[in-house]
Amino acid sequence: MEYTVKGPNFARHNLSVITSKNDRLFTFNAQAPITLWEQDAEGLRAAARSFALTSSRIDTTGFPARL
């Protein structure tokens, strides 16, 4: 998901990837100021494309069983 967020003193371009596995939600979020998006976009999109859950043995030590 790609979107922009604007406030009175800022404007940021955001990129998010969301997935779930074994009843857990995982997110990848990257952002850059609007003024830097053009120079950062390719690298941030490549990072988002690489986001993957690769193991069924996800270490959830320290996380509650349910929220």
Phi and psi restraints in degrees (range 20) as a CNS / XPLOR table:
assign (resid 1 and name C) (resid 2 and name N)
       (resid 2 and name CA) (resid 2 and name C) 1.0 -124.7 20.0 2
assign (resid 2 and name N) (resid 2 and name CA)
       (resid 2 and name C) (resid 3 and name N) 1.0 133.0 20.0 2
assign (resid 2 and name C) (resid 3 and name N)
       (resid 3 and name CA) (resid 3 and name C) 1.0 -158.5 20.0 2
assign (resid 3 and name N) (resid 3 and name CA)
       (resid 3 and name C) (resid 4 and name N) 1.0 166.5 20.0 2
assign (resid 3 and name C) (resid 4 and name N)
       (resid 4 and name CA) (resid 4 and name C) 1.0 -116.2 20.0 2
assign (resid 4 and name N) (resid 4 and name CA)
       (resid 4 and name C) (resid 5 and name N) 1.0 150.0 20.0 2
assign (resid 4 and name C) (resid 5 and name N)
       (resid 5 and name CA) (resid 5 and name C) 1.0 -126.7 20.0 2
assign (resid 5 and name N) (resid 5 and name CA)
       (resid 5 and name C) (resid 6 and name N) 1.0 127.2 20.0 2
assign (resid 5 and name C) (resid 6 and name N)
       (resid 6 and name CA) (resid 6 and name C) 1.0 -125.8 20.0 2
assign (resid 6 and name N) (resid 6 and name CA)
       (resid 6 and name C) (resid 7 and name N) 1.0 135.9 20.0 2
assign (resid 6 and name C) (resid 7 and name N)
       (resid 7 and name CA) (resid 7 and name C) 1.0 -128.8 20.0 2
assign (resid 7 and name N) (resid 7 and name CA)
       (resid 7 and name C) (resid 8 and name N) 1.0 -177.0 20.0 2
assign (resid 7 and name C) (resid 8 and name N)
       (resid 8 and name CA) (resid 8 and name C) 1.0 -62.1 20.0 2
assign (resid 8 and name N) (resid 8 and name CA)
       (resid 8 and name C) (resid 9 and name N) 1.0 -29.6 20.0 2
assign (resid 8 and name C) (resid 9 and name N)
       (resid 9 and name CA) (resid 9 and name C) 1.0 -123.9 20.0 2
assign (resid 9 and name N) (resid 9 and name CA)
       (resid 9 and name C) (resid 10 and name N) 1.0 13.6 20.0 2
assign (resid 9 and name C) (resid 10 and name N)
       (resid 10 and name CA) (resid 10 and name C) 1.0 -157.0 20.0 2
assign (resid 10 and name N) (resid 10 and name CA)
       (resid 10 and name C) (resid 11 and name N) 1.0 159.6 20.0 2
assign (resid 10 and name C) (resid 11 and name N)
       (resid 11 and name CA) (resid 11 and name C) 1.0 -149.0 20.0 2
assign (resid 11 and name N) (resid 11 and name CA)
       (resid 11 and name C) (resid 12 and name N) 1.0 120.9 20.0 2
assign (resid 11 and name C) (resid 12 and name N)
       (resid 12 and name CA) (resid 12 and name C) 1.0 -128.7 20.0 2
assign (resid 12 and name N) (resid 12 and name CA)
       (resid 12 and name C) (resid 13 and name N) 1.0 145.6 20.0 2
assign (resid 12 and name C) (resid 13 and name N)
       (resid 13 and name CA) (resid 13 and name C) 1.0 -101.5 20.0 2
assign (resid 13 and name N) (resid 13 and name CA)
       (resid 13 and name C) (resid 14 and name N) 1.0 129.7 20.0 2
assign (resid 13 and name C) (resid 14 and name N)
       (resid 14 and name CA) (resid 14 and name C) 1.0 -120.3 20.0 2
assign (resid 14 and name N) (resid 14 and name CA)
       (resid 14 and name C) (resid 15 and name N) 1.0 150.0 20.0 2
assign (resid 14 and name C) (resid 15 and name N)
       (resid 15 and name CA) (resid 15 and name C) 1.0 -136.4 20.0 2
assign (resid 15 and name N) (resid 15 and name CA)
       (resid 15 and name C) (resid 16 and name N) 1.0 125.2 20.0 2
assign (resid 15 and name C) (resid 16 and name N)
       (resid 16 and name CA) (resid 16 and name C) 1.0 -131.7 20.0 2
assign (resid 16 and name N) (resid 16 and name CA)
       (resid 16 and name C) (resid 17 and name N) 1.0 143.0 20.0 2
assign (resid 16 and name C) (resid 17 and name N)
       (resid 17 and name CA) (resid 17 and name C) 1.0 -125.2 20.0 2
assign (resid 17 and name N) (resid 17 and name CA)
       (resid 17 and name C) (resid 18 and name N) 1.0 132.7 20.0 2
assign (resid 17 and name C) (resid 18 and name N)
       (resid 18 and name CA) (resid 18 and name C) 1.0 -129.1 20.0 2
assign (resid 18 and name N) (resid 18 and name CA)
       (resid 18 and name C) (resid 19 and name N) 1.0 133.9 20.0 2
assign (resid 18 and name C) (resid 19 and name N)
       (resid 19 and name CA) (resid 19 and name C) 1.0 -149.3 20.0 2
assign (resid 19 and name N) (resid 19 and name CA)
       (resid 19 and name C) (resid 20 and name N) 1.0 169.5 20.0 2
assign (resid 19 and name C) (resid 20 and name N)
       (resid 20 and name CA) (resid 20 and name C) 1.0 -139.2 20.0 2
assign (resid 20 and name N) (resid 20 and name CA)
       (resid 20 and name C) (resid 21 and name N) 1.0 155.8 20.0 2
assign (resid 20 and name C) (resid 21 and name N)
       (resid 21 and name CA) (resid 21 and name C) 1.0 -159.5 20.0 2
assign (resid 21 and name N) (resid 21 and name CA)
       (resid 21 and name C) (resid 22 and name N) 1.0 135.4 20.0 2
assign (resid 21 and name C) (resid 22 and name N)
       (resid 22 and name CA) (resid 22 and name C) 1.0 50.9 20.0 2
assign (resid 22 and name N) (resid 22 and name CA)
       (resid 22 and name C) (resid 23 and name N) 1.0 46.9 20.0 2
assign (resid 22 and name C) (resid 23 and name N)
       (resid 23 and name CA) (resid 23 and name C) 1.0 62.7 20.0 2
assign (resid 23 and name N) (resid 23 and name CA)
       (resid 23 and name C) (resid 24 and name N) 1.0 23.4 20.0 2
assign (resid 23 and name C) (resid 24 and name N)
       (resid 24 and name CA) (resid 24 and name C) 1.0 -120.2 20.0 2
assign (resid 24 and name N) (resid 24 and name CA)
       (resid 24 and name C) (resid 25 and name N) 1.0 144.1 20.0 2
assign (resid 24 and name C) (resid 25 and name N)
       (resid 25 and name CA) (resid 25 and name C) 1.0 -103.5 20.0 2
assign (resid 25 and name N) (resid 25 and name CA)
       (resid 25 and name C) (resid 26 and name N) 1.0 131.8 20.0 2
assign (resid 25 and name C) (resid 26 and name N)
       (resid 26 and name CA) (resid 26 and name C) 1.0 -123.5 20.0 2
assign (resid 26 and name N) (resid 26 and name CA)
       (resid 26 and name C) (resid 27 and name N) 1.0 137.7 20.0 2
assign (resid 26 and name C) (resid 27 and name N)
       (resid 27 and name CA) (resid 27 and name C) 1.0 -131.1 20.0 2
assign (resid 27 and name N) (resid 27 and name CA)
       (resid 27 and name C) (resid 28 and name N) 1.0 147.8 20.0 2
assign (resid 27 and name C) (resid 28 and name N)
       (resid 28 and name CA) (resid 28 and name C) 1.0 -121.0 20.0 2
assign (resid 28 and name N) (resid 28 and name CA)
       (resid 28 and name C) (resid 29 and name N) 1.0 126.8 20.0 2
assign (resid 28 and name C) (resid 29 and name N)
       (resid 29 and name CA) (resid 29 and name C) 1.0 -130.3 20.0 2
assign (resid 29 and name N) (resid 29 and name CA)
       (resid 29 and name C) (resid 30 and name N) 1.0 131.7 20.0 2
assign (resid 29 and name C) (resid 30 and name N)
       (resid 30 and name CA) (resid 30 and name C) 1.0 -132.7 20.0 2
assign (resid 30 and name N) (resid 30 and name CA)
       (resid 30 and name C) (resid 31 and name N) 1.0 147.4 20.0 2
assign (resid 30 and name C) (resid 31 and name N)
       (resid 31 and name CA) (resid 31 and name C) 1.0 -150.9 20.0 2
assign (resid 31 and name N) (resid 31 and name CA)
       (resid 31 and name C) (resid 32 and name N) 1.0 155.8 20.0 2
assign (resid 31 and name C) (resid 32 and name N)
       (resid 32 and name CA) (resid 32 and name C) 1.0 -148.3 20.0 2
assign (resid 32 and name N) (resid 32 and name CA)
       (resid 32 and name C) (resid 33 and name N) 1.0 149.7 20.0 2
assign (resid 32 and name C) (resid 33 and name N)
       (resid 33 and name CA) (resid 33 and name C) 1.0 -58.1 20.0 2
assign (resid 33 and name N) (resid 33 and name CA)
       (resid 33 and name C) (resid 34 and name N) 1.0 144.9 20.0 2
assign (resid 33 and name C) (resid 34 and name N)
       (resid 34 and name CA) (resid 34 and name C) 1.0 -50.9 20.0 2
assign (resid 34 and name N) (resid 34 and name CA)
       (resid 34 and name C) (resid 35 and name N) 1.0 -38.2 20.0 2
assign (resid 34 and name C) (resid 35 and name N)
       (resid 35 and name CA) (resid 35 and name C) 1.0 -67.5 20.0 2
assign (resid 35 and name N) (resid 35 and name CA)
       (resid 35 and name C) (resid 36 and name N) 1.0 -19.9 20.0 2
assign (resid 35 and name C) (resid 36 and name N)
       (resid 36 and name CA) (resid 36 and name C) 1.0 -107.8 20.0 2
assign (resid 36 and name N) (resid 36 and name CA)
       (resid 36 and name C) (resid 37 and name N) 1.0 -2.6 20.0 2
assign (resid 36 and name C) (resid 37 and name N)
       (resid 37 and name CA) (resid 37 and name C) 1.0 -57.7 20.0 2
assign (resid 37 and name N) (resid 37 and name CA)
       (resid 37 and name C) (resid 38 and name N) 1.0 -45.6 20.0 2
assign (resid 37 and name C) (resid 38 and name N)
       (resid 38 and name CA) (resid 38 and name C) 1.0 -57.1 20.0 2
assign (resid 38 and name N) (resid 38 and name CA)
       (resid 38 and name C) (resid 39 and name N) 1.0 -40.6 20.0 2
assign (resid 38 and name C) (resid 39 and name N)
       (resid 39 and name CA) (resid 39 and name C) 1.0 -79.6 20.0 2
assign (resid 39 and name N) (resid 39 and name CA)
       (resid 39 and name C) (resid 40 and name N) 1.0 -25.2 20.0 2
assign (resid 39 and name C) (resid 40 and name N)
       (resid 40 and name CA) (resid 40 and name C) 1.0 -98.0 20.0 2
assign (resid 40 and name N) (resid 40 and name CA)
       (resid 40 and name C) (resid 41 and name N) 1.0 -16.4 20.0 2
assign (resid 40 and name C) (resid 41 and name N)
       (resid 41 and name CA) (resid 41 and name C) 1.0 -55.7 20.0 2
assign (resid 41 and name N) (resid 41 and name CA)
       (resid 41 and name C) (resid 42 and name N) 1.0 -47.7 20.0 2
assign (resid 41 and name C) (resid 42 and name N)
       (resid 42 and name CA) (resid 42 and name C) 1.0 -60.1 20.0 2
assign (resid 42 and name N) (resid 42 and name CA)
       (resid 42 and name C) (resid 43 and name N) 1.0 -46.9 20.0 2
assign (resid 42 and name C) (resid 43 and name N)
       (resid 43 and name CA) (resid 43 and name C) 1.0 -65.5 20.0 2
assign (resid 43 and name N) (resid 43 and name CA)
       (resid 43 and name C) (resid 44 and name N) 1.0 -40.4 20.0 2
assign (resid 43 and name C) (resid 44 and name N)
       (resid 44 and name CA) (resid 44 and name C) 1.0 -69.6 20.0 2
assign (resid 44 and name N) (resid 44 and name CA)
       (resid 44 and name C) (resid 45 and name N) 1.0 -37.8 20.0 2
assign (resid 44 and name C) (resid 45 and name N)
       (resid 45 and name CA) (resid 45 and name C) 1.0 -66.2 20.0 2
assign (resid 45 and name N) (resid 45 and name CA)
       (resid 45 and name C) (resid 46 and name N) 1.0 -38.7 20.0 2
assign (resid 45 and name C) (resid 46 and name N)
       (resid 46 and name CA) (resid 46 and name C) 1.0 -63.8 20.0 2
assign (resid 46 and name N) (resid 46 and name CA)
       (resid 46 and name C) (resid 47 and name N) 1.0 -41.7 20.0 2
assign (resid 46 and name C) (resid 47 and name N)
       (resid 47 and name CA) (resid 47 and name C) 1.0 -62.8 20.0 2
assign (resid 47 and name N) (resid 47 and name CA)
       (resid 47 and name C) (resid 48 and name N) 1.0 -41.9 20.0 2
assign (resid 47 and name C) (resid 48 and name N)
       (resid 48 and name CA) (resid 48 and name C) 1.0 -64.4 20.0 2
assign (resid 48 and name N) (resid 48 and name CA)
       (resid 48 and name C) (resid 49 and name N) 1.0 -40.9 20.0 2
assign (resid 48 and name C) (resid 49 and name N)
       (resid 49 and name CA) (resid 49 and name C) 1.0 -63.9 20.0 2
assign (resid 49 and name N) (resid 49 and name CA)
       (resid 49 and name C) (resid 50 and name N) 1.0 -28.9 20.0 2
assign (resid 49 and name C) (resid 50 and name N)
       (resid 50 and name CA) (resid 50 and name C) 1.0 -82.4 20.0 2
assign (resid 50 and name N) (resid 50 and name CA)
       (resid 50 and name C) (resid 51 and name N) 1.0 -10.5 20.0 2
assign (resid 50 and name C) (resid 51 and name N)
       (resid 51 and name CA) (resid 51 and name C) 1.0 -66.2 20.0 2
assign (resid 51 and name N) (resid 51 and name CA)
       (resid 51 and name C) (resid 52 and name N) 1.0 118.1 20.0 2
assign (resid 51 and name C) (resid 52 and name N)
       (resid 52 and name CA) (resid 52 and name C) 1.0 -153.5 20.0 2
assign (resid 52 and name N) (resid 52 and name CA)
       (resid 52 and name C) (resid 53 and name N) 1.0 148.2 20.0 2
assign (resid 52 and name C) (resid 53 and name N)
       (resid 53 and name CA) (resid 53 and name C) 1.0 -92.7 20.0 2
assign (resid 53 and name N) (resid 53 and name CA)
       (resid 53 and name C) (resid 54 and name N) 1.0 119.0 20.0 2
assign (resid 53 and name C) (resid 54 and name N)
       (resid 54 and name CA) (resid 54 and name C) 1.0 -110.1 20.0 2
assign (resid 54 and name N) (resid 54 and name CA)
       (resid 54 and name C) (resid 55 and name N) 1.0 -6.7 20.0 2
assign (resid 54 and name C) (resid 55 and name N)
       (resid 55 and name CA) (resid 55 and name C) 1.0 -132.6 20.0 2
assign (resid 55 and name N) (resid 55 and name CA)
       (resid 55 and name C) (resid 56 and name N) 1.0 141.3 20.0 2
assign (resid 55 and name C) (resid 56 and name N)
       (resid 56 and name CA) (resid 56 and name C) 1.0 -83.1 20.0 2
assign (resid 56 and name N) (resid 56 and name CA)
       (resid 56 and name C) (resid 57 and name N) 1.0 -5.1 20.0 2
assign (resid 56 and name C) (resid 57 and name N)
       (resid 57 and name CA) (resid 57 and name C) 1.0 -103.7 20.0 2
assign (resid 57 and name N) (resid 57 and name CA)
       (resid 57 and name C) (resid 58 and name N) 1.0 65.3 20.0 2
assign (resid 57 and name C) (resid 58 and name N)
       (resid 58 and name CA) (resid 58 and name C) 1.0 -74.5 20.0 2
assign (resid 58 and name N) (resid 58 and name CA)
       (resid 58 and name C) (resid 59 and name N) 1.0 126.4 20.0 2
assign (resid 58 and name C) (resid 59 and name N)
       (resid 59 and name CA) (resid 59 and name C) 1.0 -77.9 20.0 2
assign (resid 59 and name N) (resid 59 and name CA)
       (resid 59 and name C) (resid 60 and name N) 1.0 110.9 20.0 2
assign (resid 59 and name C) (resid 60 and name N)
       (resid 60 and name CA) (resid 60 and name C) 1.0 -108.4 20.0 2
assign (resid 60 and name N) (resid 60 and name CA)
       (resid 60 and name C) (resid 61 and name N) 1.0 21.7 20.0 2
assign (resid 60 and name C) (resid 61 and name N)
       (resid 61 and name CA) (resid 61 and name C) 1.0 -55.0 20.0 2
assign (resid 61 and name N) (resid 61 and name CA)
       (resid 61 and name C) (resid 62 and name N) 1.0 128.2 20.0 2
assign (resid 61 and name C) (resid 62 and name N)
       (resid 62 and name CA) (resid 62 and name C) 1.0 91.9 20.0 2
assign (resid 62 and name N) (resid 62 and name CA)
       (resid 62 and name C) (resid 63 and name N) 1.0 -9.1 20.0 2
assign (resid 62 and name C) (resid 63 and name N)
       (resid 63 and name CA) (resid 63 and name C) 1.0 -96.6 20.0 2
assign (resid 63 and name N) (resid 63 and name CA)
       (resid 63 and name C) (resid 64 and name N) 1.0 143.5 20.0 2
assign (resid 63 and name C) (resid 64 and name N)
       (resid 64 and name CA) (resid 64 and name C) 1.0 -68.4 20.0 2
assign (resid 64 and name N) (resid 64 and name CA)
       (resid 64 and name C) (resid 65 and name N) 1.0 150.4 20.0 2
assign (resid 64 and name C) (resid 65 and name N)
       (resid 65 and name CA) (resid 65 and name C) 1.0 -62.0 20.0 2
assign (resid 65 and name N) (resid 65 and name CA)
       (resid 65 and name C) (resid 66 and name N) 1.0 -38.6 20.0 2
assign (resid 65 and name C) (resid 66 and name N)
       (resid 66 and name CA) (resid 66 and name C) 1.0 -146.0 20.0 2
assign (resid 66 and name N) (resid 66 and name CA)
       (resid 66 and name C) (resid 67 and name N) 1.0 147.4 20.0 2
